[in-house]
Protein backbone atom coordinates (compact mmCIF):
# COMPACT_ATOMS: atom_id res chain seq x y z
CA UNK A 1 0.00 0.00 0.00
CA UNK A 2 1.10 3.56 -0.70
CA UNK A 3 1.25 6.14 2.07
CA UNK A 4 -1.63 8.60 2.29
CA UNK A 5 0.12 10.53 5.07
CA UNK A 6 3.77 10.76 6.16
CA UNK A 7 4.85 12.56 9.35
CA UNK A 8 8.52 12.97 10.18
CA UNK A 9 10.03 14.38 13.41
CA UNK A 10 6.99 16.54 14.17
CA UNK A 11 7.30 19.07 16.99
CA UNK A 12 4.87 21.52 18.56
CA UNK A 13 5.94 23.86 21.36
CA UNK A 14 3.64 26.28 23.14
CA UNK A 15 5.13 29.22 25.02
CA UNK A 16 8.85 29.82 25.34
CA UNK A 17 8.49 33.39 24.03
CA UNK A 18 9.52 36.62 25.68
CA UNK A 19 6.94 38.30 27.89
CA UNK A 20 6.24 42.02 28.16
CA UNK A 21 8.95 42.41 30.82
CA UNK A 22 11.64 40.55 28.88
CA UNK A 23 11.40 37.21 30.69
CA UNK A 24 10.82 34.06 28.68
CA UNK A 25 7.62 32.10 29.32
CA UNK A 26 7.78 28.41 30.12
CA UNK A 27 7.88 26.25 27.00
CA UNK A 28 5.48 23.31 26.80
CA UNK A 29 6.54 20.60 24.35
CA UNK A 30 3.13 19.21 23.39
CA UNK A 31 4.54 17.07 20.57
CA UNK A 32 8.21 16.10 20.57
CA UNK A 33 9.71 14.34 17.57
CA UNK A 34 6.76 12.19 16.45
CA UNK A 35 7.04 10.19 13.20
CA UNK A 36 4.55 7.81 11.58
CA UNK A 37 2.88 6.92 8.28
CA UNK A 38 -0.74 6.28 7.37
CA UNK A 39 -1.18 3.85 4.49
CA UNK A 40 -3.93 4.27 1.92
CA UNK A 41 -7.05 2.50 3.14
CA UNK A 42 -5.68 2.07 6.66
CA UNK A 43 -7.04 3.05 10.06
CA UNK A 44 -4.23 4.23 12.31
CA UNK A 45 -5.30 5.00 15.86
CA UNK A 46 -3.32 7.35 18.09
CA UNK A 47 -4.11 6.82 21.75
CA UNK A 48 -3.09 8.30 25.06
CA UNK A 49 -4.40 10.18 28.05
CA UNK A 50 -5.50 13.81 27.96
CA UNK A 51 -2.46 16.03 27.46
CA UNK A 52 -0.41 13.34 25.72
CA UNK A 53 -0.29 15.34 22.46
CA UNK A 54 -2.58 13.21 20.30
CA UNK A 55 -5.15 15.92 19.56
CA UNK A 56 -2.41 18.47 18.92
CA UNK A 57 -1.12 16.17 16.17
CA UNK A 58 -4.62 16.00 14.69
CA UNK A 59 -5.01 19.77 14.76
CA UNK A 60 -1.65 20.29 13.05
CA UNK A 61 -2.51 17.86 10.28
CA UNK A 62 -5.70 19.75 9.37
CA UNK A 63 -4.18 23.22 9.71
CA UNK A 64 -5.74 24.28 13.02
CA UNK A 65 -2.27 24.47 14.62
CA UNK A 66 1.06 25.29 12.97
CA UNK A 67 3.92 22.82 13.55
CA UNK A 68 7.00 24.21 15.26
CA UNK A 69 9.16 21.94 13.11
CA UNK A 70 9.05 18.67 11.22
CA UNK A 71 7.81 17.45 7.85
CA UNK A 72 4.31 16.39 6.77
CA UNK A 73 3.32 14.91 3.42
CA UNK A 74 -0.40 14.54 2.63
CA UNK A 75 -1.47 12.47 -0.38
CA UNK A 76 2.05 12.78 -1.77
CA UNK A 77 2.20 16.57 -1.45
CA UNK A 78 4.34 18.59 0.93
CA UNK A 79 2.22 20.12 3.70
CA UNK A 80 3.50 23.68 3.21
CA UNK A 81 3.05 23.52 -0.56
CA UNK A 82 -0.47 22.16 -0.15
CA UNK A 83 -1.38 24.93 2.29
CA UNK A 84 0.03 27.48 -0.14
CA UNK A 85 -2.39 26.23 -2.81
CA UNK A 86 -5.24 27.52 -0.65
CA UNK A 87 -7.99 26.23 1.60
CA UNK A 88 -9.91 24.66 -1.27
CA UNK A 89 -7.03 22.39 -2.31
CA UNK A 90 -6.24 21.58 1.32
CA UNK A 91 -9.85 20.76 2.22
CA UNK A 92 -10.18 18.43 -0.75
CA UNK A 93 -7.23 16.42 0.58
CA UNK A 94 -7.89 15.95 4.30
CA UNK A 95 -10.97 16.43 6.49
CA UNK A 96 -11.62 16.62 10.23
CA UNK A 97 -14.45 15.20 12.36
CA UNK A 98 -14.71 16.81 15.79
CA UNK A 99 -15.35 15.21 19.17
CA UNK A 100 -18.58 17.09 19.95
CA UNK A 101 -20.88 16.58 16.97
CA UNK A 102 -23.59 19.07 17.96
CA UNK A 103 -21.12 21.85 18.78
CA UNK A 104 -19.32 21.31 15.46
CA UNK A 105 -22.49 22.09 13.46
CA UNK A 106 -23.66 25.70 13.05
CA UNK A 107 -26.87 25.93 15.14
CA UNK A 108 -28.30 28.69 12.95
CA UNK A 109 -28.11 26.74 9.72
CA UNK A 110 -30.22 23.89 8.45
CA UNK A 111 -28.45 20.68 7.55
CA UNK A 112 -29.12 21.57 3.92
CA UNK A 113 -27.03 24.73 4.26
CA UNK A 114 -24.35 22.96 6.33
CA UNK A 115 -23.82 20.34 3.63
CA UNK A 116 -24.05 22.96 0.89
CA UNK A 117 -20.88 24.78 1.99
CA UNK A 118 -18.24 22.10 1.20
CA UNK A 119 -20.06 21.07 -1.97
CA UNK A 120 -20.06 24.65 -3.22
CA UNK A 121 -16.72 25.95 -1.92
CA UNK A 122 -14.54 22.83 -2.07
CA UNK A 123 -16.06 20.91 -4.97
CA UNK A 124 -17.54 23.80 -7.00
CA UNK A 125 -20.74 21.89 -7.83
CA UNK A 126 -23.72 23.68 -9.37
CA UNK A 127 -27.09 23.76 -7.59
CA UNK A 128 -28.50 20.64 -9.24
CA UNK A 129 -25.43 18.54 -8.51
CA UNK A 130 -25.30 19.83 -4.92
CA UNK A 131 -28.91 18.81 -4.36
CA UNK A 132 -28.28 15.30 -5.70
CA UNK A 133 -25.05 14.93 -3.77
CA UNK A 134 -26.69 15.91 -0.47
CA UNK A 135 -29.17 13.06 -0.84
CA UNK A 136 -26.31 10.68 -1.61
CA UNK A 137 -24.40 11.82 1.47
CA UNK A 138 -27.39 11.32 3.76
CA UNK A 139 -27.92 7.85 2.29
CA UNK A 140 -24.25 7.07 2.93
CA UNK A 141 -24.57 7.89 6.64
CA UNK A 142 -28.03 6.29 6.92
CA UNK A 143 -30.02 9.45 7.59
CA UNK A 144 -33.46 10.22 6.04
CA UNK A 145 -33.89 12.88 3.36
CA UNK A 146 -36.04 15.12 5.61
CA UNK A 147 -32.85 15.69 7.63
CA UNK A 148 -32.01 18.56 5.27
CA UNK A 149 -34.81 20.86 6.51
CA UNK A 150 -33.96 20.45 10.18
CA UNK A 151 -31.44 22.14 12.54
CA UNK A 152 -28.60 20.51 14.53
CA UNK A 153 -30.34 20.79 17.92
CA UNK A 154 -33.14 18.54 16.63
CA UNK A 155 -30.85 15.51 16.46
CA UNK A 156 -29.37 13.13 19.00
CA UNK A 157 -25.61 12.99 19.45
CA UNK A 158 -25.29 9.91 17.25
CA UNK A 159 -27.41 11.45 14.50
CA UNK A 160 -25.44 14.70 14.69
CA UNK A 161 -22.17 12.78 14.34
CA UNK A 162 -23.52 11.04 11.24
CA UNK A 163 -24.29 14.47 9.78
CA UNK A 164 -20.80 15.69 10.69
CA UNK A 165 -19.34 12.65 8.91
CA UNK A 166 -21.51 13.44 5.86
CA UNK A 167 -20.12 16.99 5.86
CA UNK A 168 -16.57 15.62 5.89
CA UNK A 169 -17.42 13.20 3.08
CA UNK A 170 -18.77 16.08 0.98
CA UNK A 171 -15.22 17.29 0.30
CA UNK A 172 -14.40 13.89 -1.23
CA UNK A 173 -11.05 13.85 0.60
CA UNK A 174 -9.44 10.43 0.93
CA UNK A 175 -7.96 11.14 4.39
CA UNK A 176 -10.15 11.74 7.43
CA UNK A 177 -8.91 12.76 10.88
CA UNK A 178 -11.38 11.57 13.52
CA UNK A 179 -10.71 13.28 16.85
CA UNK A 180 -12.47 11.31 19.61
CA UNK A 181 -15.48 10.89 17.29
CA UNK A 182 -17.50 8.62 19.58
CA UNK A 183 -16.39 9.68 23.07
CA UNK A 184 -19.47 11.90 23.58
CA UNK A 185 -21.87 9.08 22.63
CA UNK A 186 -23.51 6.27 24.57
CA UNK A 187 -21.83 2.89 24.19
CA UNK A 188 -24.60 1.42 22.03
CA UNK A 189 -24.49 4.47 19.74
CA UNK A 190 -20.68 4.28 19.65
CA UNK A 191 -20.94 0.79 18.19
CA UNK A 192 -23.32 1.98 15.45
CA UNK A 193 -21.08 4.89 14.45
CA UNK A 194 -17.96 2.71 14.46
CA UNK A 195 -19.65 0.21 12.16
CA UNK A 196 -20.70 3.05 9.86
CA UNK A 197 -17.14 4.36 9.72
CA UNK A 198 -15.81 0.91 8.92
CA UNK A 199 -18.34 0.47 6.12
CA UNK A 200 -17.52 3.89 4.64
CA UNK A 201 -13.80 3.15 4.72
CA UNK A 202 -14.26 -0.03 2.72
CA UNK A 203 -16.77 1.42 0.26
CA UNK A 204 -14.94 4.70 -0.43
CA UNK A 205 -11.31 3.67 0.07
CA UNK A 206 -10.79 6.15 2.90
CA UNK A 207 -7.78 6.42 5.22
CA UNK A 208 -8.49 7.21 8.88
CA UNK A 209 -6.34 8.78 11.56
CA UNK A 210 -8.40 7.90 14.64
CA UNK A 211 -7.62 9.86 17.82
CA UNK A 212 -8.85 8.31 21.06
CA UNK A 213 -8.14 7.77 24.74
CA UNK A 214 -10.27 4.62 24.73
CA UNK A 215 -8.38 1.46 23.83
CA UNK A 216 -11.55 -0.63 23.86
CA UNK A 217 -12.91 1.48 20.99
CA UNK A 218 -9.56 1.47 19.21
CA UNK A 219 -9.27 -2.31 19.36
CA UNK A 220 -12.53 -2.61 17.43
CA UNK A 221 -11.54 -0.39 14.50
CA UNK A 222 -7.77 0.12 14.13
CA UNK A 223 -5.31 -1.65 11.85
CA UNK A 224 -2.34 -0.13 13.68
CA UNK A 225 -2.02 1.77 16.95
CA UNK A 226 0.41 4.47 18.05
CA UNK A 227 0.65 5.22 21.77
CA UNK A 228 1.39 8.79 22.90
CA UNK A 229 2.94 9.63 26.27
CA UNK A 230 4.11 13.12 27.28
CA UNK A 231 4.34 14.30 23.67
CA UNK A 232 6.20 11.28 22.32
CA UNK A 233 5.01 8.19 20.49
CA UNK A 234 6.35 5.45 22.73
CA UNK A 235 4.95 2.48 20.81
CA UNK A 236 3.62 1.82 17.30
CA UNK A 237 2.49 -1.61 16.13
CA UNK A 238 -0.31 -3.52 14.48
CA UNK A 239 -3.42 -3.64 16.65
CA UNK A 240 -3.28 -7.43 17.21
CA UNK A 241 0.39 -7.31 18.23
CA UNK A 242 -0.01 -4.31 20.48
CA UNK A 243 -2.99 -5.70 22.38
CA UNK A 244 -1.49 -9.19 22.64
CA UNK A 245 2.02 -8.13 23.63
CA UNK A 246 2.51 -4.46 24.59
CA UNK A 247 6.17 -3.50 24.80
CA UNK A 248 6.02 -0.22 26.72
CA UNK A 249 4.93 -0.09 30.39
CA UNK A 250 2.56 2.80 29.67
CA UNK A 251 0.84 0.81 26.92
CA UNK A 252 0.50 -2.14 29.26
CA UNK A 253 -1.15 0.08 31.89
CA UNK A 254 -3.58 1.53 29.33
CA UNK A 255 -4.64 -1.91 28.14
CA UNK A 256 -5.01 -3.24 31.67
CA UNK A 257 -7.32 -0.37 32.64
CA UNK A 258 -9.48 -0.39 29.48
CA UNK A 259 -13.04 -1.79 29.65
CA UNK A 260 -14.15 -4.05 26.82
CA UNK A 261 -16.52 -2.64 24.17
CA UNK A 262 -19.34 -5.10 23.50
CA UNK A 263 -21.25 -5.40 20.22
CA UNK A 264 -18.49 -4.44 17.77
CA UNK A 265 -16.29 -6.92 15.95
C-alpha positions as CSV (number, residue, x, y, z in Angstrom):
1,X,0.0,0.0,0.0
2,X,1.1,3.6,-0.7
3,X,1.2,6.1,2.1
4,X,-1.6,8.6,2.3
5,X,0.1,10.5,5.1
6,X,3.8,10.8,6.2
7,X,4.8,12.6,9.3
8,X,8.5,13.0,10.2
9,X,10.0,14.4,13.4
10,X,7.0,16.5,14.2
11,X,7.3,19.1,17.0
12,X,4.9,21.5,18.6
13,X,5.9,23.9,21.4
14,X,3.6,26.3,23.1
15,X,5.1,29.2,25.0
16,X,8.9,29.8,25.3
17,X,8.5,33.4,24.0
18,X,9.5,36.6,25.7
19,X,6.9,38.3,27.9
20,X,6.2,42.0,28.2
21,X,9.0,42.4,30.8
22,X,11.6,40.5,28.9
23,X,11.4,37.2,30.7
24,X,10.8,34.1,28.7
25,X,7.6,32.1,29.3
26,X,7.8,28.4,30.1
27,X,7.9,26.2,27.0
28,X,5.5,23.3,26.8
29,X,6.5,20.6,24.4
30,X,3.1,19.2,23.4
31,X,4.5,17.1,20.6
32,X,8.2,16.1,20.6
33,X,9.7,14.3,17.6
34,X,6.8,12.2,16.5
35,X,7.0,10.2,13.2
36,X,4.5,7.8,11.6
37,X,2.9,6.9,8.3
38,X,-0.7,6.3,7.4
39,X,-1.2,3.8,4.5
40,X,-3.9,4.3,1.9
41,X,-7.1,2.5,3.1
42,X,-5.7,2.1,6.7
43,X,-7.0,3.1,10.1
44,X,-4.2,4.2,12.3
45,X,-5.3,5.0,15.9
46,X,-3.3,7.3,18.1
47,X,-4.1,6.8,21.7
48,X,-3.1,8.3,25.1
49,X,-4.4,10.2,28.1
50,X,-5.5,13.8,28.0
51,X,-2.5,16.0,27.5
52,X,-0.4,13.3,25.7
53,X,-0.3,15.3,22.5
54,X,-2.6,13.2,20.3
55,X,-5.2,15.9,19.6
56,X,-2.4,18.5,18.9
57,X,-1.1,16.2,16.2
58,X,-4.6,16.0,14.7
59,X,-5.0,19.8,14.8
60,X,-1.6,20.3,13.1
61,X,-2.5,17.9,10.3
62,X,-5.7,19.8,9.4
63,X,-4.2,23.2,9.7
64,X,-5.7,24.3,13.0
65,X,-2.3,24.5,14.6
66,X,1.1,25.3,13.0
67,X,3.9,22.8,13.6
68,X,7.0,24.2,15.3
69,X,9.2,21.9,13.1
70,X,9.1,18.7,11.2
71,X,7.8,17.4,7.9
72,X,4.3,16.4,6.8
73,X,3.3,14.9,3.4
74,X,-0.4,14.5,2.6
75,X,-1.5,12.5,-0.4
76,X,2.1,12.8,-1.8
77,X,2.2,16.6,-1.4
78,X,4.3,18.6,0.9
79,X,2.2,20.1,3.7
80,X,3.5,23.7,3.2
81,X,3.0,23.5,-0.6
82,X,-0.5,22.2,-0.1
83,X,-1.4,24.9,2.3
84,X,0.0,27.5,-0.1
85,X,-2.4,26.2,-2.8
86,X,-5.2,27.5,-0.6
87,X,-8.0,26.2,1.6
88,X,-9.9,24.7,-1.3
89,X,-7.0,22.4,-2.3
90,X,-6.2,21.6,1.3
91,X,-9.8,20.8,2.2
92,X,-10.2,18.4,-0.7
93,X,-7.2,16.4,0.6
94,X,-7.9,16.0,4.3
95,X,-11.0,16.4,6.5
96,X,-11.6,16.6,10.2
97,X,-14.4,15.2,12.4
98,X,-14.7,16.8,15.8
99,X,-15.3,15.2,19.2
100,X,-18.6,17.1,20.0
101,X,-20.9,16.6,17.0
102,X,-23.6,19.1,18.0
103,X,-21.1,21.9,18.8
104,X,-19.3,21.3,15.5
105,X,-22.5,22.1,13.5
106,X,-23.7,25.7,13.0
107,X,-26.9,25.9,15.1
108,X,-28.3,28.7,13.0
109,X,-28.1,26.7,9.7
110,X,-30.2,23.9,8.4
111,X,-28.4,20.7,7.5
112,X,-29.1,21.6,3.9
113,X,-27.0,24.7,4.3
114,X,-24.4,23.0,6.3
115,X,-23.8,20.3,3.6
116,X,-24.0,23.0,0.9
117,X,-20.9,24.8,2.0
118,X,-18.2,22.1,1.2
119,X,-20.1,21.1,-2.0
120,X,-20.1,24.7,-3.2
121,X,-16.7,26.0,-1.9
122,X,-14.5,22.8,-2.1
123,X,-16.1,20.9,-5.0
124,X,-17.5,23.8,-7.0
125,X,-20.7,21.9,-7.8
126,X,-23.7,23.7,-9.4
127,X,-27.1,23.8,-7.6
128,X,-28.5,20.6,-9.2
129,X,-25.4,18.5,-8.5
130,X,-25.3,19.8,-4.9
131,X,-28.9,18.8,-4.4
132,X,-28.3,15.3,-5.7
133,X,-25.0,14.9,-3.8
134,X,-26.7,15.9,-0.5
135,X,-29.2,13.1,-0.8
136,X,-26.3,10.7,-1.6
137,X,-24.4,11.8,1.5
138,X,-27.4,11.3,3.8
139,X,-27.9,7.9,2.3
140,X,-24.3,7.1,2.9
141,X,-24.6,7.9,6.6
142,X,-28.0,6.3,6.9
143,X,-30.0,9.5,7.6
144,X,-33.5,10.2,6.0
145,X,-33.9,12.9,3.4
146,X,-36.0,15.1,5.6
147,X,-32.8,15.7,7.6
148,X,-32.0,18.6,5.3
149,X,-34.8,20.9,6.5
150,X,-34.0,20.5,10.2
151,X,-31.4,22.1,12.5
152,X,-28.6,20.5,14.5
153,X,-30.3,20.8,17.9
154,X,-33.1,18.5,16.6
155,X,-30.8,15.5,16.5
156,X,-29.4,13.1,19.0
157,X,-25.6,13.0,19.5
158,X,-25.3,9.9,17.3
159,X,-27.4,11.4,14.5
160,X,-25.4,14.7,14.7
161,X,-22.2,12.8,14.3
162,X,-23.5,11.0,11.2
163,X,-24.3,14.5,9.8
164,X,-20.8,15.7,10.7
165,X,-19.3,12.6,8.9
166,X,-21.5,13.4,5.9
167,X,-20.1,17.0,5.9
168,X,-16.6,15.6,5.9
169,X,-17.4,13.2,3.1
170,X,-18.8,16.1,1.0
171,X,-15.2,17.3,0.3
172,X,-14.4,13.9,-1.2
173,X,-11.1,13.9,0.6
174,X,-9.4,10.4,0.9
175,X,-8.0,11.1,4.4
176,X,-10.1,11.7,7.4
177,X,-8.9,12.8,10.9
178,X,-11.4,11.6,13.5
179,X,-10.7,13.3,16.9
180,X,-12.5,11.3,19.6
181,X,-15.5,10.9,17.3
182,X,-17.5,8.6,19.6
183,X,-16.4,9.7,23.1
184,X,-19.5,11.9,23.6
185,X,-21.9,9.1,22.6
186,X,-23.5,6.3,24.6
187,X,-21.8,2.9,24.2
188,X,-24.6,1.4,22.0
189,X,-24.5,4.5,19.7
190,X,-20.7,4.3,19.7
191,X,-20.9,0.8,18.2
192,X,-23.3,2.0,15.4
193,X,-21.1,4.9,14.5
194,X,-18.0,2.7,14.5
195,X,-19.6,0.2,12.2
196,X,-20.7,3.0,9.9
197,X,-17.1,4.4,9.7
198,X,-15.8,0.9,8.9
199,X,-18.3,0.5,6.1
200,X,-17.5,3.9,4.6
201,X,-13.8,3.2,4.7
202,X,-14.3,0.0,2.7
203,X,-16.8,1.4,0.3
204,X,-14.9,4.7,-0.4
205,X,-11.3,3.7,0.1
206,X,-10.8,6.1,2.9
207,X,-7.8,6.4,5.2
208,X,-8.5,7.2,8.9
209,X,-6.3,8.8,11.6
210,X,-8.4,7.9,14.6
211,X,-7.6,9.9,17.8
212,X,-8.8,8.3,21.1
213,X,-8.1,7.8,24.7
214,X,-10.3,4.6,24.7
215,X,-8.4,1.5,23.8
216,X,-11.6,-0.6,23.9
217,X,-12.9,1.5,21.0
218,X,-9.6,1.5,19.2
219,X,-9.3,-2.3,19.4
220,X,-12.5,-2.6,17.4
221,X,-11.5,-0.4,14.5
222,X,-7.8,0.1,14.1
223,X,-5.3,-1.7,11.8
224,X,-2.3,-0.1,13.7
225,X,-2.0,1.8,17.0
226,X,0.4,4.5,18.0
227,X,0.6,5.2,21.8
228,X,1.4,8.8,22.9
229,X,2.9,9.6,26.3
230,X,4.1,13.1,27.3
231,X,4.3,14.3,23.7
232,X,6.2,11.3,22.3
233,X,5.0,8.2,20.5
234,X,6.4,5.4,22.7
235,X,5.0,2.5,20.8
236,X,3.6,1.8,17.3
237,X,2.5,-1.6,16.1
238,X,-0.3,-3.5,14.5
239,X,-3.4,-3.6,16.7
240,X,-3.3,-7.4,17.2
241,X,0.4,-7.3,18.2
242,X,0.0,-4.3,20.5
243,X,-3.0,-5.7,22.4
244,X,-1.5,-9.2,22.6
245,X,2.0,-8.1,23.6
246,X,2.5,-4.5,24.6
247,X,6.2,-3.5,24.8
248,X,6.0,-0.2,26.7
249,X,4.9,-0.1,30.4
250,X,2.6,2.8,29.7
251,X,0.8,0.8,26.9
252,X,0.5,-2.1,29.3
253,X,-1.1,0.1,31.9
254,X,-3.6,1.5,29.3
255,X,-4.6,-1.9,28.1
256,X,-5.0,-3.2,31.7
257,X,-7.3,-0.4,32.6
258,X,-9.5,-0.4,29.5
259,X,-13.0,-1.8,29.7
260,X,-14.1,-4.0,26.8
261,X,-16.5,-2.6,24.2
262,X,-19.3,-5.1,23.5
263,X,-21.3,-5.4,20.2
264,X,-18.5,-4.4,17.8
265,X,-16.3,-6.9,15.9
